[in-house]
Amino acid sequence: MAAVSTALVIGGGIAGPVTAMALRRAGIEATVHEAYAGTADGIGGTLTIAPNGLDALRAVGADAPVKATGQPVKDTVITDGAGRLIGEFRGLADLEPGQAMWRGDLYRAVHAHAVASGVPFAYGRRLVGADESATGVTAYFADGTSASADILVGADGIRSVVRTLIDPAAPEPRHVPLLNFGGLADVAPPARPDAAYFVFGGRGFLGYWVQPDGRTAWFANVPHDRPMTTAQARAVPADEWLRRLREIYAGDVPGPELLRHTRPEDLVTLGTVEIMPSVPRWHSDRMVLVGDSVHAPSPSSGQGASLAAESAVELARCLRDLPEPARAFAAYERLRRERVEKVARRAARTNNSKALGPFAITMMRLMMPLATRTFLKPERTLGVEQRHHVEWDAPVGAPSAAPAR
């Protein structure tokens, strides 16, 4: 069978452009089809690209532009609402620091690099259906147009259309009982410039880091039993959300200060946290999933975008070396499934800790110093995730290929 030479990539967020760049490096002409009429500039809250994510982006030459827009953050400082130290996780000394940034900045860096690399983008192409044959796949869009290629890659996010085309019985995203917010405060509490701070407050979780411009990027997770979509959350005026958040974090440090100096226009309302449960089918004969469409761990993982970049590069590597699409897709799933699901399980445990009561937080503060010297040592907790490397030059299946973890 002839090797794959063309691909349709559905979704122009983060995973889509990285996938297209990786496919083009593998010798496959890839075009990104985006549902929206324009770019996703300025959309989303804060995130972190972990060292393994930067390593994956290096395979397509996108690590440098991403680092140019991010802020190096190596350590994590954990406190309770009174400002008392619970524990500190030092970054792994031999790895470059992760990069904290706004999703919009990451999008701009990746998108600009993809365009400069020659990746074509087609906007206003909302996928509504697809037909597979023995020789290729044809995608149909809501505007009446269609496009054909050897394969189709679904990089269309947590509400993936491609996922339902591959498997109409595929699971839907699952809500986590936490409301998710982000914001930018015009103030800088005492903080190290190379550290992120996590606060387990009395009624909610707060994370933040101080930017070089003297402002503070923050995100908040508040327990909330009833699922709320982003649209529903944004229907509540930002002034009202800020009022509620100031009340929730009134007794915590530095919540009141950050929220008092956050303007309504600088509040990002994201609705209930969503994750993807295990997806039974990652691919069909000619269609395959990548990124949040198939593995969307909670933001608590700090690994969502990094895992998407890894999967994009691994998929391209498999298609480069295994000319039959279904065989390449199966190899890709074998290399990725165990690793991404392990990260998702770890993030789920972190989500549970964000709703701890005062007694549990006190116990955590007492036990954390011992834990960080034993079973929570950074090498044990972060090493497996952050040291992961996709060896681009190794043939798929060779002993030196990086295993799934």
C-alpha positions in Angstrom: 0.0 0.0 0.0 1.2 3.5 -0.9 2.4 5.6 2.0 0.1 8.4 3.3 0.9 11.6 1.5 -2.0 13.9 2.3 -4.0 14.7 5.5 -6.9 16.8 6.6 -6.5 18.2 10.1 -9.7 19.2 11.7 -9.3 21.9 14.4 -7.0 25.0 14.4 -6.4 25.4 18.2 -3.1 24.1 19.6 -3.1 20.4 18.7 -4.1 21.0 15.1 -1.3 23.2 14.0 1.3 21.1 15.9 -0.1 18.0 14.2 0.1 19.6 10.8 3.7 20.7 11.3 4.7 17.2 12.5 2.9 15.6 9.5 4.7 17.9 7.1 8.0 17.0 8.7 7.1 13.3 8.0 6.5 14.1 4.4 2.7 14.4 4.5 1.0 17.4 3.1 -1.5 18.6 5.8 -4.1 21.3 5.7 -5.8 22.6 8.9 -9.6 23.2 8.7 -10.9 25.4 11.4 -14.6 25.8 12.2 -14.5 29.4 13.2 -14.2 32.2 10.7 -11.0 33.6 12.1 -8.2 32.8 14.5 -8.7 32.0 18.2 -6.5 34.9 19.3 -7.0 35.9 22.9 -9.3 33.0 23.9 -8.7 31.1 27.2 -7.1 31.3 30.6 -3.7 30.4 31.9 -1.7 27.2 31.4 1.7 25.7 31.6 3.8 23.9 29.0 5.8 21.3 30.9 9.4 20.3 30.0 8.1 17.3 28.1 5.8 19.5 26.1 8.7 21.8 25.2 10.6 18.7 24.2 7.8 17.6 21.8 7.5 21.1 20.4 11.2 21.0 19.6 10.5 18.3 17.1 8.7 20.8 14.9 10.8 23.8 15.8 8.1 25.5 17.9 9.8 25.4 21.2 11.7 28.6 20.7 8.7 30.8 19.8 6.7 29.3 22.7 9.5 30.0 25.2 9.8 33.5 23.9 6.2 34.2 24.9 6.1 32.2 28.2 7.5 32.8 31.6 10.0 30.2 33.1 8.5 28.6 36.2 10.5 25.9 37.8 9.2 25.4 41.3 5.8 25.2 43.0 5.1 26.6 46.4 2.0 25.3 48.2 0.4 27.2 51.1 -2.9 27.2 53.1 -5.3 30.1 53.1 -3.4 31.7 56.1 -0.2 31.9 54.0 1.5 29.0 55.9 3.8 26.8 53.9 2.4 23.4 53.2 5.2 22.2 50.9 7.4 23.0 48.0 8.1 21.1 44.9 11.4 21.9 43.3 11.7 21.4 39.5 14.0 18.7 38.3 17.5 20.2 38.2 18.5 18.7 34.8 15.4 19.8 32.9 14.6 23.2 31.6 11.8 24.9 33.4 8.2 24.7 32.3 6.6 27.8 30.7 3.6 29.6 32.3 1.5 31.6 29.8 -1.9 32.6 28.6 -3.5 30.2 26.2 -4.0 33.1 23.7 -0.2 33.7 23.7 0.5 30.0 23.2 -2.0 29.9 20.3 -0.4 33.0 18.6 3.1 31.5 18.9 2.1 28.1 17.6 -0.1 29.4 14.8 2.5 31.9 13.6 5.2 29.2 13.5 2.8 26.9 11.6 2.1 29.5 9.0 5.8 30.3 8.6 6.4 26.6 8.2 4.0 26.5 5.2 1.0 25.0 6.9 -2.2 26.1 5.0 -5.3 27.0 7.1 -8.9 27.1 5.8 -11.3 29.0 8.1 -15.1 28.7 8.4 -14.9 25.0 7.8 -17.2 23.4 10.4 -17.1 19.6 9.9 -20.5 17.9 9.6 -19.6 14.5 8.2 -17.1 12.3 6.5 -16.9 9.3 4.2 -14.2 6.7 4.3 -13.1 4.5 1.4 -10.3 2.0 0.8 -8.2 4.8 -0.6 -9.0 7.9 1.4 -11.5 10.0 3.3 -13.7 13.0 2.3 -14.8 15.6 4.8 -18.0 17.6 4.4 -18.3 21.1 5.9 -21.3 23.2 7.0 -20.6 25.8 4.3 -21.3 23.1 1.6 -17.7 22.5 0.7 -15.7 19.3 0.9 -12.1 18.1 1.0 -10.4 14.8 0.4 -7.1 13.3 1.5 -5.5 10.0 2.5 -6.4 10.4 6.2 -8.3 12.8 8.5 -7.0 13.8 11.9 -9.5 15.0 14.6 -7.8 17.8 16.6 -11.2 19.4 17.2 -11.2 19.5 21.0 -13.1 18.1 23.9 -16.4 18.2 22.0 -14.9 16.6 18.9 -17.1 15.9 15.9 -14.5 13.5 14.6 -14.8 11.4 17.7 -18.5 10.8 17.1 -17.9 10.0 13.5 -15.4 7.3 14.5 -17.7 6.0 17.2 -21.2 7.3 17.6 -21.3 5.7 21.0 -18.1 7.5 22.1 -18.2 9.0 25.6 -19.0 12.7 26.2 -16.9 15.1 28.3 -17.4 14.6 32.0 -17.9 17.5 34.4 -15.7 17.9 37.5 -17.5 19.7 40.3 -15.2 22.7 40.1 -15.9 26.1 38.5 -12.8 27.4 36.7 -11.8 31.1 36.5 -8.7 33.0 35.4 -7.7 36.6 35.8 -5.0 39.3 35.7 -4.5 41.4 38.8 -2.7 44.8 38.7 -0.7 44.0 41.7 2.2 41.8 42.7 2.1 40.0 46.1 5.5 38.9 47.5 6.5 36.0 45.3 9.5 34.5 43.6 9.6 35.2 39.8 10.5 31.5 39.0 7.7 29.9 41.1 4.0 29.2 40.8 2.0 29.4 44.0 -0.9 27.1 44.9 -3.2 28.1 47.8 -5.6 25.6 49.4 -8.0 28.1 50.9 -10.9 27.6 53.2 -13.5 27.6 50.4 -11.6 27.3 47.1 -8.3 26.7 45.4 -6.2 29.6 44.0 -3.1 29.5 41.9 -0.9 32.4 40.7 2.4 33.6 39.5 3.8 37.2 39.2 4.5 38.3 35.7 7.6 40.3 34.7 5.4 43.4 34.2 4.5 43.4 37.9 1.0 42.1 37.4 -0.2 38.7 38.6 -1.8 35.9 36.5 -4.1 33.8 38.6 -6.6 31.0 38.3 -9.3 29.8 40.7 -11.2 26.5 41.2 -14.3 26.8 43.3 -16.4 23.7 44.4 -19.7 23.7 42.4 -21.9 20.7 42.2 -24.1 21.8 39.3 -22.5 21.6 35.8 -22.2 25.0 34.1 -21.1 25.5 30.5 -18.8 28.3 29.6 -21.7 30.1 27.9 -23.8 29.9 31.0 -21.0 31.1 33.2 -20.3 34.0 30.9 -24.0 35.0 31.0 -23.3 36.1 34.6 -21.8 39.6 34.6 -18.1 39.7 35.4 -18.8 42.2 38.2 -21.1 39.6 39.9 -18.5 36.8 39.6 -15.8 39.1 41.1 -18.2 39.9 44.0 -18.7 36.2 44.7 -15.1 35.3 44.3 -14.1 38.1 46.7 -16.5 36.7 49.2 -15.2 33.1 48.8 -11.6 34.1 49.2 -12.1 36.8 51.8 -10.3 34.8 54.5 -7.3 33.6 52.3 -3.9 35.1 51.4 -3.5 36.7 48.9 -6.9 36.2 47.4 -8.6 39.4 48.5 -5.6 41.5 47.2 -5.6 39.8 43.8 -9.4 40.0 43.4 -9.6 43.6 44.5 -7.1 44.6 41.8 -8.7 42.5 39.0 -10.9 44.5 36.6 -14.0 42.9 35.2 -12.5 43.0 31.7 -9.5 41.0 33.0 -11.6 38.2 34.4 -11.8 34.9 32.4 -14.9 32.8 33.1 -14.5 29.2 31.9 -17.4 27.4 33.5 -17.2 23.9 35.0 -13.9 22.0 34.6 -14.3 19.2 32.0 -12.3 16.1 31.3 -12.5 13.2 28.8 -13.1 9.8 30.3 -11.2 6.9 28.6 -12.1 6.8 24.9 -12.6 3.2 23.6 -11.9 3.9 20.0 -9.1 6.3 19.0 -9.3 5.6 15.3 -11.1 4.0 12.3 -9.4 3.0 9.1 -8.8 6.5 7.8 -9.6 8.8 10.8 -7.7 9.3 14.0 -7.9 11.5 17.1 -5.3 13.7 18.8 -5.1 16.1 21.7 -8.2 17.0 23.7 -10.5 15.1 21.3 -9.1 11.8 22.8 -7.3 12.7 26.0 -8.3 15.8 27.9 -7.0 15.6 31.5 -8.1 18.1 34.0 -6.2 21.4 34.0 -4.9 20.2 37.4 -2.5 17.9 35.5 -0.5 20.8 34.0 -0.1 18.5 31.1 -3.0 19.1 28.7 -1.2 21.1 26.0 2.1 19.1 26.5 0.4 15.7 26.0 -1.3 17.1 22.9 2.1 18.1 21.4 3.6 14.7 22.3 0.7 12.9 20.6 0.9 15.1 17.5 4.6 14.2 17.0 4.1 10.5 17.8 1.2 10.2 15.3 3.4 11.7 12.6 6.2 9.4 13.4 4.0 6.4 13.2 2.5 7.5 9.8 6.1 8.1 8.5 7.2 4.6 9.3 4.0 2.5 8.9 2.5 3.1 5.4 -0.9 1.5 6.1 -3.0 4.0 8.1 -4.8 1.6 10.3 -1.5 0.0 11.3 0.0 3.3 12.0 -3.0 4.4 14.1 -2.8 1.3 16.1 0.9 1.8 16.8 0.2 5.4 17.8 -2.5 4.3 20.3 -0.3 1.7 21.7 2.4 4.3 22.3 0.1 6.9 23.9 -2.9 5.4 25.6 -1.3 4.1 28.9 0.7 7.3 29.4 -2.1 9.8 28.9 -4.6 7.8 31.0 -2.1 7.6 33.8 -1.7 11.4 33.8 -5.5 11.8 33.8 -5.8 9.6 36.9 -3.1 11.6 38.7 -5.0 14.9 37.8 -8.3 13.4 39.1 -6.6 12.9 42.5 -5.5 16.5 42.4 -9.0 17.6 41.7 -10.2 15.8 44.8 -7.7 17.7 46.9 -9.0 21.1 45.8 -12.2 20.5 47.7 -10.5 19.6 51.0 -11.9 20.9 54.3 -10.0 22.7 57.0 -9.1 19.6 58.9 -7.7 17.8 55.8 -5.7 20.9 54.8 -4.2 21.1 58.3 -3.2 17.4 58.0 -1.7 18.1 54.6 0.4 20.9 56.1 1.6 18.6 58.8 2.4 15.6 56.6 3.7 17.4 53.5 7.3 17.9 54.6 7.8 14.2 55.2 5.9 13.3 52.0 8.1 15.5 49.8 11.1 13.7 51.1 9.7 10.3 50.5 6.8 9.2 48.2 6.1 12.7 46.9 9.7 13.4 45.9 9.8 15.4 42.7 11.7 12.7 40.9 9.0 10.2 41.7 6.0 12.5 41.0 7.2 14.6 38.1 10.1 12.6 36.6 8.0 10.1 34.7 5.9 12.8 33.2 8.4 15.5 32.5 11.3 13.3 31.3 9.2 11.7 28.5 10.8 12.1 25.1 9.5 11.2 21.7 12.6 10.0 19.7 11.8 11.4 16.3 14.7 9.7 14.5 14.1 6.2 15.9 11.9 3.9 13.7 8.6 3.0 15.2 8.9 -0.3 17.0 12.7 -0.1 17.4 14.0 -0.8 20.9 15.2 2.8 21.3 11.7 4.2 20.6 10.3 5.9 23.7 7.8 3.7 25.4 4.4 4.8 26.6 4.4 5.5 30.3 
